[in-house]
Amino acid sequence: MKPMVIFLVFGMWMMVVVVKGKTGNTTSSSSRIHSVVNVGALFTVNSVIGRSVKPAIAAAIDDVNSSPSILVGTRLNLIMHDTNCSGFLGTIGALQLMENDVVAAIGPQSSGIAHVISHVVNELHVPLLSFGATDPTLSAFEYPYFIRTTQNDYHQMSAITDFVLHFDWKEVIAIFVDDDYGRNGISALSDALSKKRAKIAYKASFTSGASEREITELLIGVNLRESRVYVVHVNPDSGLEIFAVAKKLGMMTSGYVWITTDWLPAVLDSSELPDPDTMNLIQGVVSLRQHTSSSDMKKSFGKKWKNIKEKETSSFNSYALYAYDSVWLLAHALDKFLKSGNSITFSYDPKLRNTNRSELRLSELRIFNEGEKLLETILTTTFVGLTGEVKFNEDKNLIHPAYDIVNIVGTGVRIIGYWSNHSGLSVAVPESLYAKPSNHSPADERLYSVIWSGETTKPPRGWVFPNNGTPLRVAVPYRYSYKEVVTKDKSPEGVRGYCIDVFEAAVNLLPYPVPRKYFLYGDGRRNPSYTNLVNSVAQNTYDAAVGDVTITTNRTRIVDFTQPYMESGLVIVVAVKEAKAQPWAFLKPFTIEMWLVTGGFFLFVGIVVWTLEHRLNHEFRGPPRQQIITIFWFSFSTMFFSHRENTVSTMGRIVLILWLFVVLIINSSYTASLTSILTVQQLTSRIEGIDSLISSNDPIGVQDGTFAYNYLIRDLNILESRIKPLRDEVEYVNALRLGPKAGGVAAIVDELPYIELFMRYTKCEFRIVGEEFTKSGWGFAFQRDSPLAVDLSTAILQLSENGDLQRIHDKWLSLASCSSQTTQVEETSSLSLNNFWGLFLICGVACFISLSIFFFRILCQYLRFIPHDEEANDHEIVDPASQTPRTGRRSLRAISFKDLVDFYDRKEAEIKEMVRRNKRHASRDSDEHSSSSS
């Protein structure tokens, strides 16, 4: 009875478990010890990648299960599904795979299938580790459970961009398969190129499985394009058909550049001995291959590969290595996940219960409850695998992305360098550069030599003139004035002039033909707007603009210019008049103040010298009238250095030397200024340069159609009402002759080449004032990134070096008859006191110091030795208080100005004699006083 009860209870418990398993959230595995964990694999088995990946995944599962250090007690059970390179079948396979309660799926290899399957794994919380889906858009937040265990095409396209710019190519043509993998990869290439001022000139796409005829039509259209740099981004299984057709069309010869993404090495690396016919198709092709570090683990795997029996390829490609590491990544994450105490449980999704009797059995799909935790564990797992260090950054991409740059030559593949996001292009392996500071300087980037298509080592130019029968559309300004520069003509070209000759000479130096057709821009009744002409080139109305197009900052933002073939700059032209003969012109060199101060100093210096010399020099003595005449004569005779009076005193000589130096400077300045006044033409206006032009309110003339109009208004802030556009030389002449008061202009602002032609036309009637206040030049304008701009710049430099550019200039713009007179003319102004006050100050200070010393010496003599007449000397004055005779001194209050003047008027010899006599009297008085006292 008791066994029967136990059997009934056990049966009822089993029924409850079954019912809960079908209707509730009962877990399929409640124990934390899992002996078997299902792992899925999704890829196209019968493909270049699939044939290499299948044995690699199987080998990785075996290695994990046999490893004693990881997932101890747990075995991985691999469940494979073939996606058959179909999004629809791949989705069905993914759903069937999810019925097996897999904790993660390895794959798929296709980016298109990955987009679809990602929605399935998002719903069921199953991490998807893809070793082959390189589409950059899969990194979006829309696909949280997608983990890319290989390189992102974003980095691959950056590597291609750096390679293209390394050879100075600016345009490429993209040939790609029209699916998510191709479109999004080329979109990443376009973004990378645009950041470096390069671009995709043309996108040539074809559907997967396109016929040979469709590919032929595609490449014929590509071959008619200008660019010869082709980037091929297709699937490995169909990519070689591109080169087979290109070989037939003669597109694998010299001058062509073929660059492929990593699909081509995936094909070649799958076989130890590539097919000779295949290698013959791709000679000179440059390709990128996912870089995997060379290690003992990788070598060991290579040996193990040879012992794998169930394999369809003799070798493996990089995708096999990434697939192998994907399995180990999952194994390390599961080991950490389980050791952390997590369980593996699944639950039904209520949204999938009502299937309306669908045969798809969606109700069997269950959500991996711990999928989010396992996802986080995978993203934080780090280990060293066959490809190197496996670690994810914050964007869920592998760190240290790197590529080998290989060149297909002969029967093998040759590495010509490497690329990494750490140091760009380099010949050193990326691992050796990670420890160094990041460096992306183009000057430090280096590659080994490349053998290009056609077995040439010289880098191709990268482009040719289009072979589609369309000539270069060249716009030429149809000018009304200065027709020597460029104008309409009856010749076959339809145009002629200086600019046309320069352009034709430069084109003839190019190593390739450039068919061209000239189009006149403008109506010929007035000069066209050059700004609109440049905009027409930028808007693809014309391919180029050839003429007197000034290179300005705003224009360089929308078009590319060649090297300037003519230097230019804005100058100011004004009217001049001949100076009329004036009887008082000799007074103009100095201002009135200058004349007065100079005359005053002549008299002042004469008086100073007379004062210093009067007591010593007999030439400065005599009756008062004679002395006054001497002062005036000496003062003004120094102007011509013809003074006949000699100076004998030290102070007088010092003053005279300084004054003669001042006179020398004044005479020289007067002579130079008077010469300028009598010989130089005078301006009819007060405009002497750009500053006076801005500060005045007079009208200004500019050439119609040029950039000078906007420059004066926007850059110099001159009122638009002051600017007057003029059409030609005749209007220039009339406006300048009339002047601002009669309805003309005060000055004309134009570029120097035009002004030189205007000077020749008017026979130098007008003059340039001031300096050039802009520096620019004339160049030929082309559409952005046009290679013709670079090649023609080189040709223009050659024309300059061999002298042809100067000969063309002399032919059209020779200015021999006027070049010597087109010099700068400035208004000559009188010299003022400000120009010489320093000299006058020095001379005045010297005079003051000399007089001060002289009078101090006279005063001292006068105080000590007062002159006495003969009678005064016979009487002795005795002081009543001391009974001591005076010594001849007088108090300061008793000094008489008349006596002082008389004392000064005496000769120096008399003063010295007086000194000796006073000393004798003083000695005699002293002796008498001594005897009387005794």
SVG drawing of the C-alpha trace seen along z (x, -y; Angstrom):
<svg xmlns="http://www.w3.org/2000/svg" viewBox="-6 -161 113 163">
<polyline fill="none" stroke="black" stroke-width="0.4" points="0.0,0.0 2.8,-2.3 4.6,-2.0 1.4,-2.6 0.9,-5.9 4.5,-7.0 4.0,-6.2 0.7,-8.2 2.4,-11.2 5.3,-11.1 3.0,-11.0 0.9,-13.9 4.2,-16.0 5.3,-15.2 2.0,-16.3 2.2,-19.6 5.7,-20.1 4.6,-19.4 1.6,-21.6 3.6,-24.5 6.2,-24.0 3.6,-24.5 1.6,-27.3 3.7,-29.1 7.3,-30.3 8.8,-27.1 12.5,-26.9 14.0,-24.2 16.9,-24.0 16.8,-25.0 20.2,-23.6 23.2,-25.8 25.3,-22.9 24.8,-22.6 26.4,-19.6 25.4,-20.7 25.0,-24.2 23.6,-24.7 25.5,-27.0 24.2,-28.0 26.1,-28.7 24.7,-30.6 26.5,-31.0 26.5,-30.0 28.3,-26.8 28.9,-26.7 30.8,-30.0 34.4,-31.2 34.0,-32.3 31.8,-29.4 34.1,-26.7 36.9,-28.2 34.8,-29.0 33.0,-25.7 36.1,-23.6 37.4,-26.5 34.2,-26.6 34.1,-22.9 37.8,-22.8 37.1,-25.6 34.2,-23.7 36.4,-20.6 39.2,-22.5 36.9,-24.2 35.3,-20.9 38.7,-19.2 40.2,-22.0 40.7,-21.2 40.8,-24.9 37.5,-26.3 33.9,-25.2 34.8,-22.3 31.9,-19.9 30.1,-21.7 30.2,-20.8 29.3,-23.0 26.8,-21.5 27.1,-23.1 24.0,-23.4 24.7,-24.6 22.2,-26.1 23.0,-27.0 21.7,-30.5 22.2,-29.7 23.2,-33.3 19.6,-34.3 18.0,-36.8 14.7,-34.9 16.3,-31.4 18.6,-32.9 15.7,-34.1 14.0,-30.8 17.2,-29.1 17.6,-31.5 14.1,-30.7 14.7,-27.0 18.0,-27.4 16.3,-29.4 13.9,-26.4 16.9,-24.6 17.4,-27.0 20.8,-28.2 22.5,-30.7 24.3,-32.4 24.8,-32.2 28.0,-32.4 27.5,-34.3 26.2,-35.2 28.9,-36.1 26.5,-38.3 25.7,-41.8 22.3,-41.7 21.3,-38.5 22.7,-40.0 20.3,-42.9 17.3,-40.5 18.5,-38.0 19.4,-40.8 15.7,-41.5 15.1,-37.8 17.9,-37.7 16.8,-41.1 13.4,-39.6 14.7,-36.4 17.7,-38.0 20.3,-35.7 23.7,-37.3 24.8,-37.1 28.6,-37.0 29.3,-37.7 32.7,-37.0 31.9,-38.3 29.2,-41.0 31.3,-44.2 28.5,-46.7 29.2,-49.7 25.4,-50.4 25.1,-47.2 26.9,-49.0 23.7,-51.1 21.7,-51.0 19.0,-49.3 20.9,-46.0 21.9,-45.7 22.4,-41.9 24.6,-42.1 28.3,-41.7 30.9,-42.1 33.9,-39.9 35.7,-41.0 36.7,-44.4 34.3,-47.2 34.2,-48.4 34.3,-51.9 38.0,-51.3 38.6,-49.5 37.3,-52.5 39.4,-54.9 42.4,-52.7 41.5,-52.9 41.1,-56.7 44.6,-57.1 46.0,-54.9 44.3,-57.0 45.5,-60.3 49.0,-58.9 49.3,-59.0 47.5,-62.4 44.4,-61.1 41.3,-63.1 38.6,-61.1 37.7,-57.4 35.0,-55.3 33.3,-52.8 32.2,-49.4 30.1,-47.6 27.3,-45.0 23.9,-46.6 23.0,-45.2 23.4,-46.3 27.0,-45.2 28.0,-47.1 25.9,-50.3 26.7,-50.9 30.4,-50.1 30.7,-52.6 28.7,-55.2 31.4,-54.9 34.1,-55.3 32.3,-58.5 32.3,-59.9 36.0,-59.1 37.0,-60.7 35.0,-63.8 36.7,-64.5 40.0,-64.6 38.7,-66.7 38.4,-63.8 35.3,-62.2 33.7,-59.3 33.3,-60.6 30.9,-57.8 29.1,-54.9 28.8,-51.8 26.5,-49.2 25.2,-45.8 23.0,-43.2 24.3,-40.1 24.4,-37.4 24.6,-39.8 25.4,-38.3 28.6,-38.9 26.8,-41.1 25.6,-43.4 29.0,-43.6 30.5,-44.4 28.0,-47.3 28.8,-48.5 32.6,-48.6 32.2,-50.2 30.4,-53.1 33.0,-53.2 35.8,-53.3 34.3,-56.4 34.7,-58.3 37.6,-60.6 38.9,-58.8 41.1,-55.7 41.1,-54.8 38.6,-52.0 37.6,-50.7 35.9,-47.3 33.7,-46.3 31.9,-43.1 31.2,-39.6 34.1,-37.1 32.1,-34.6 31.4,-36.9 34.2,-39.5 36.6,-37.8 34.1,-38.2 34.7,-41.9 38.4,-41.4 37.7,-38.8 35.6,-41.4 38.0,-44.2 40.8,-42.1 38.8,-41.6 38.1,-45.4 41.8,-46.2 41.3,-47.9 44.1,-46.0 46.8,-47.9 49.1,-50.7 47.3,-53.9 44.5,-52.0 44.4,-51.6 42.5,-48.7 41.9,-48.6 39.8,-46.0 38.5,-45.5 39.3,-42.3 37.1,-40.0 40.0,-39.4 42.5,-38.1 39.7,-35.9 39.6,-34.2 43.3,-33.9 44.1,-32.8 41.7,-29.9 44.2,-28.0 47.8,-27.4 48.5,-27.5 46.3,-30.1 45.0,-29.3 47.4,-30.8 44.5,-31.9 43.1,-33.7 46.4,-35.4 46.7,-36.5 43.5,-38.4 44.5,-40.5 48.1,-41.5 48.9,-44.9 45.8,-45.0 46.2,-46.4 44.0,-45.0 43.3,-45.1 43.4,-42.1 42.4,-42.0 45.5,-42.0 46.1,-39.2 49.2,-39.1 51.8,-36.5 52.0,-34.2 52.7,-30.6 49.0,-30.0 48.4,-31.0 51.2,-28.7 49.9,-25.9 46.4,-26.4 48.0,-26.2 49.5,-22.9 46.2,-21.6 44.4,-22.8 46.4,-20.4 45.1,-17.5 41.5,-18.4 39.9,-15.9 36.5,-17.4 37.6,-20.6 37.1,-21.9 40.0,-24.3 43.7,-23.7 44.2,-26.8 42.2,-29.3 41.5,-33.0 41.2,-35.7 37.5,-35.0 38.3,-31.5 40.5,-32.9 37.9,-35.4 35.3,-32.6 37.6,-30.4 38.1,-33.3 34.4,-34.0 33.8,-30.5 36.5,-31.0 35.1,-34.4 31.8,-32.8 33.4,-30.0 35.4,-32.4 32.2,-34.5 30.1,-31.4 32.8,-30.2 32.8,-33.5 29.0,-33.7 28.5,-30.3 31.2,-30.7 29.4,-33.9 26.4,-31.7 24.2,-32.5 21.8,-29.9 20.7,-29.3 16.9,-29.5 14.4,-30.1 10.8,-31.3 8.0,-31.5 7.0,-34.8 3.2,-35.4 3.2,-37.4 4.1,-34.2 1.5,-32.0 -1.4,-32.8 0.0,-31.6 -3.3,-30.7 -2.1,-27.1 1.0,-28.3 3.4,-25.6 6.3,-27.8 5.8,-26.7 6.7,-30.2 5.2,-29.1 8.2,-26.9 10.6,-30.0 11.6,-30.9 13.4,-33.9 16.8,-33.5 16.2,-35.0 19.8,-35.6 20.7,-36.8 21.3,-40.4 23.8,-39.3 25.6,-37.0 25.8,-39.9 27.4,-42.2 29.8,-39.4 30.8,-38.9 31.5,-42.6 33.7,-42.7 35.6,-39.5 39.3,-39.9 41.7,-37.2 44.4,-36.6 43.3,-34.5 44.5,-33.6 43.8,-37.2 45.6,-38.8 44.0,-40.6 40.3,-40.2 38.7,-43.2 35.8,-45.5 35.6,-49.3 32.7,-51.3 31.2,-51.1 31.2,-47.3 34.1,-47.2 37.3,-45.3 40.2,-47.4 43.3,-48.1 41.7,-47.7 44.5,-47.1 44.9,-45.9 47.6,-44.5 48.0,-46.3 48.9,-43.7 49.9,-43.9 49.2,-41.0 52.3,-40.4 53.3,-37.3 52.0,-34.2 51.8,-35.5 50.8,-38.3 53.3,-40.9 52.7,-43.0 53.6,-46.6 52.6,-48.1 50.1,-48.2 47.3,-50.5 46.0,-51.0 43.8,-53.7 46.7,-54.3 49.4,-55.4 47.9,-55.3 50.0,-53.9 53.3,-52.4 55.8,-49.7 56.0,-48.6 53.6,-46.0 50.8,-47.6 51.7,-45.7 55.0,-47.5 53.3,-50.9 50.7,-50.5 53.1,-51.3 54.2,-54.5 52.2,-57.8 49.6,-58.0 50.8,-59.6 48.8,-60.3 51.1,-62.8 51.1,-62.3 54.9,-63.1 55.6,-60.0 53.4,-57.6 55.4,-55.3 54.7,-52.2 57.0,-50.0 56.9,-50.4 53.9,-49.1 53.8,-47.2 50.7,-48.6 48.7,-47.2 50.8,-47.0 53.9,-46.0 54.9,-49.6 56.3,-51.0 55.5,-54.6 52.3,-55.7 49.6,-56.3 48.2,-59.8 44.8,-58.4 42.7,-60.0 42.5,-60.7 40.4,-63.1 37.0,-61.5 36.8,-59.2 33.1,-59.8 33.5,-62.4 32.5,-65.4 35.1,-68.2 36.0,-70.4 33.5,-73.3 35.5,-76.4 33.8,-79.7 35.6,-82.9 34.5,-86.4 33.2,-88.4 34.8,-91.8 33.8,-95.3 37.1,-96.8 40.8,-95.8 40.4,-93.4 44.1,-92.7 43.4,-90.5 40.6,-88.3 37.9,-88.9 35.9,-87.4 37.6,-86.4 36.8,-85.0 39.3,-82.2 38.1,-78.6 38.5,-78.8 36.3,-81.9 38.4,-83.8 41.8,-85.4 44.0,-87.4 46.7,-87.2 44.8,-84.7 43.9,-82.4 47.5,-82.2 48.6,-81.3 46.0,-78.7 46.7,-77.1 50.4,-77.1 49.9,-75.4 47.5,-72.8 50.0,-71.9 52.5,-71.0 50.2,-68.3 51.1,-64.7 47.6,-64.0 45.2,-65.6 42.5,-67.9 39.6,-68.4 38.0,-71.8 35.3,-74.1 35.2,-77.8 31.9,-79.5 31.6,-83.3 30.2,-84.5 28.5,-87.9 27.0,-90.0 30.0,-92.1 28.2,-95.4 29.6,-95.5 32.0,-93.4 30.4,-90.3 30.2,-89.6 33.2,-87.5 31.6,-86.3 28.7,-84.9 31.2,-83.3 32.9,-81.5 29.5,-80.4 28.6,-78.9 31.7,-76.7 30.9,-75.6 27.4,-74.7 28.6,-72.5 27.4,-74.8 31.0,-75.0 34.0,-72.8 36.4,-75.7 36.7,-79.5 39.7,-80.9 40.3,-84.6 41.4,-87.4 39.7,-85.8 41.1,-87.1 41.8,-84.6 39.9,-85.7 39.2,-84.0 35.4,-83.6 36.0,-82.1 38.5,-79.5 35.8,-78.2 33.7,-77.0 36.2,-76.3 39.8,-75.3 42.3,-77.7 45.5,-77.0 48.8,-78.6 48.5,-82.3 49.9,-83.2 49.7,-87.0 50.4,-88.8 47.8,-91.4 46.7,-93.8 44.4,-96.8 45.9,-100.3 44.6,-103.9 44.9,-106.2 44.3,-109.9 44.6,-112.9 47.7,-115.1 48.6,-118.5 51.9,-120.2 53.2,-122.6 52.9,-126.3 55.9,-128.6 55.6,-130.7 57.8,-133.7 57.7,-132.9 58.3,-129.1 61.6,-129.5 59.7,-130.1 57.6,-126.9 60.2,-124.4 59.6,-125.8 56.5,-126.8 56.2,-130.3 56.9,-129.1 60.0,-127.4 61.2,-130.5 60.7,-132.6 62.4,-130.2 65.3,-129.8 65.8,-133.6 65.5,-134.0 68.1,-131.4 70.5,-133.0 70.3,-136.3 70.4,-134.4 73.5,-132.4 75.2,-135.6 74.5,-137.4 75.7,-134.4 79.0,-134.2 79.5,-138.0 78.9,-137.8 81.5,-135.0 84.1,-136.6 83.7,-140.3 86.3,-140.4 88.9,-138.2 88.5,-138.8 89.3,-142.3 87.2,-141.4 84.1,-141.6 85.0,-145.0 84.6,-148.6 82.0,-151.3 78.4,-150.1 77.3,-150.6 80.1,-148.5 79.4,-145.7 75.7,-145.6 76.7,-145.2 79.2,-142.5 76.5,-140.6 74.1,-140.6 76.9,-139.9 78.3,-137.0 74.8,-135.5 73.7,-135.3 77.1,-134.7 77.1,-131.3 74.2,-130.3 76.8,-130.0 79.8,-129.2 81.4,-132.4 81.9,-134.2 85.3,-135.8 85.5,-136.4 87.5,-133.9 86.4,-132.6 89.1,-132.3 87.1,-131.3 86.4,-127.7 82.7,-128.3 82.4,-130.3 83.9,-127.6 81.6,-124.9 78.5,-127.0 79.7,-127.7 80.4,-124.1 76.9,-123.0 75.3,-125.8 77.2,-125.1 75.9,-121.5 72.4,-122.7 72.9,-125.1 74.2,-122.1 71.1,-120.1 68.7,-123.0 70.5,-123.9 70.3,-120.3 66.7,-119.9 65.8,-123.2 67.6,-122.2 65.9,-118.8 62.5,-120.2 62.8,-123.1 64.0,-120.7 61.0,-118.4 58.6,-121.4 60.0,-122.7 60.2,-119.4 57.4,-117.0 53.8,-117.1 51.1,-117.9 47.9,-115.9 44.6,-117.5 43.1,-115.8 44.1,-115.2 44.0,-111.4 47.5,-110.1 46.7,-106.4 44.2,-104.0 43.8,-105.8 43.0,-109.2 40.7,-107.5 38.7,-105.9 38.6,-109.1 37.4,-111.3 33.8,-111.6 34.7,-111.9 33.3,-109.4 35.5,-106.5 35.5,-104.8 35.8,-101.0 35.8,-98.7 32.5,-97.2 32.2,-93.5 35.3,-93.1 35.6,-92.1 36.8,-95.7 33.2,-96.9 32.3,-94.4 35.8,-94.7 35.5,-98.4 32.1,-98.1 32.4,-95.0 36.1,-95.0 36.8,-98.7 33.3,-99.9 33.1,-102.6 29.6,-103.8 28.0,-102.2 26.8,-105.6 30.5,-106.7 31.2,-103.8 30.8,-104.5 31.2,-101.5 33.0,-102.5 32.9,-100.4 36.1,-101.2 39.2,-103.4 37.2,-106.3 34.9,-106.5 38.0,-106.3 39.6,-109.3 36.4,-111.4 35.6,-110.7 39.1,-111.6 39.3,-114.8 35.9,-116.0 36.9,-115.4 34.5,-114.9 33.0,-118.5 32.0,-118.2 30.3,-114.7 33.5,-112.7 35.5,-110.8 38.4,-111.7 40.2,-108.4 39.9,-105.0 40.5,-101.7 41.4,-98.8 43.8,-95.9 47.4,-96.7 47.4,-94.9 44.4,-96.9 45.9,-100.2 49.1,-99.5 47.1,-99.1 45.2,-102.3 48.5,-104.2 49.6,-103.2 46.3,-104.2 46.4,-107.7 50.2,-108.1 50.7,-108.5 48.3,-111.4 47.3,-110.0 49.4,-108.6 49.3,-105.8 49.4,-106.9 50.1,-104.9 51.0,-101.2 49.1,-98.1 46.7,-97.4 45.8,-93.8 48.0,-91.0 46.4,-88.4 46.7,-87.1 44.9,-85.8 44.2,-82.0 42.2,-79.5 39.1,-78.3 38.0,-74.6 35.4,-72.6 36.4,-71.4 39.0,-68.6 39.5,-68.7 42.9,-67.1 43.3,-69.5 43.9,-72.3 46.9,-70.6 48.4,-69.6 47.9,-73.0 49.5,-74.6 52.6,-72.5 52.4,-73.6 52.2,-77.3 55.3,-76.9 57.1,-75.4 56.0,-78.3 57.4,-80.7 60.7,-78.8 61.4,-78.6 60.4,-82.2 57.3,-81.6 55.1,-83.2 57.0,-86.5 57.1,-86.3 53.3,-86.0 53.0,-88.9 55.2,-91.1 53.2,-90.2 49.9,-91.4 50.7,-93.7 54.1,-95.3 54.4,-98.6 57.8,-99.8 56.5,-103.3 55.1,-104.1 56.7,-101.8 59.3,-104.3 56.7,-106.9 54.1,-104.9 55.7,-105.7 54.2,-106.7 53.4,-110.4 52.8,-112.1 51.8,-115.6 54.9,-117.5 54.4,-119.4 56.5,-122.1 59.0,-121.2 57.7,-122.4 59.3,-123.0 58.4,-119.5 61.1,-118.2 63.9,-120.2 63.0,-121.1 65.4,-118.5 68.3,-120.3 67.2,-123.7 66.9,-122.3 70.4,-120.9 71.8,-124.2 69.7,-126.3 70.8,-124.2 74.5,-124.5 74.1,-128.3 72.4,-128.5 75.0,-126.5 77.9,-128.5 76.3,-131.8 75.7,-130.6 79.3,-129.5 80.5,-132.8 78.4,-135.1 79.1,-133.1 82.8,-133.6 82.4,-137.4 80.3,-137.8 82.9,-136.1 85.6,-138.3 83.5,-141.4 82.7,-140.5 86.3,-139.9 88.1,-142.6 86.1,-145.8 87.9,-148.2 89.0,-151.6 89.9,-154.8 93.3,-156.2 92.0,-158.6 90.2,-156.0 93.3,-153.9 95.2,-156.7 92.8,-156.8 92.4,-154.0 89.1,-153.5 89.3,-152.4 86.5,-150.5 85.7,-152.4 84.8,-149.3 87.8,-147.2 90.2,-150.0 91.1,-147.7 91.5,-149.0 89.1,-147.6 90.5,-145.2 88.5,-146.7 85.5,-144.4 81.9,-145.7 78.7,-144.3 76.3,-142.6 73.7,-145.3 76.2,-147.9 76.7,-146.2 75.8,-148.6 74.5,-147.4 76.4,-150.2 79.6,-149.2 79.0,-145.5 78.5,-146.5 81.7,-148.6 83.5,-145.7 82.3,-143.3 83.2,-145.8 86.9,-145.8 89.3,-143.5 90.4,-140.4 94.0,-141.6 92.9,-144.7 91.0,-142.5 94.1,-140.4 96.3,-143.5 93.8,-144.8 94.0,-141.5 97.8,-141.8 97.6,-145.4 95.0,-144.7 97.1,-141.9 100.1,-144.3 98.0,-146.9 96.6,-144.3 100.1,-143.1 101.4,-146.7 98.5,-147.6 99.0,-144.5 102.7,-145.4 101.8,-149.0 99.2,-147.7 101.6,-145.3 104.3,-148.0 101.9,-150.5 100.6,-147.9 104.1,-147.2"/>
</svg>
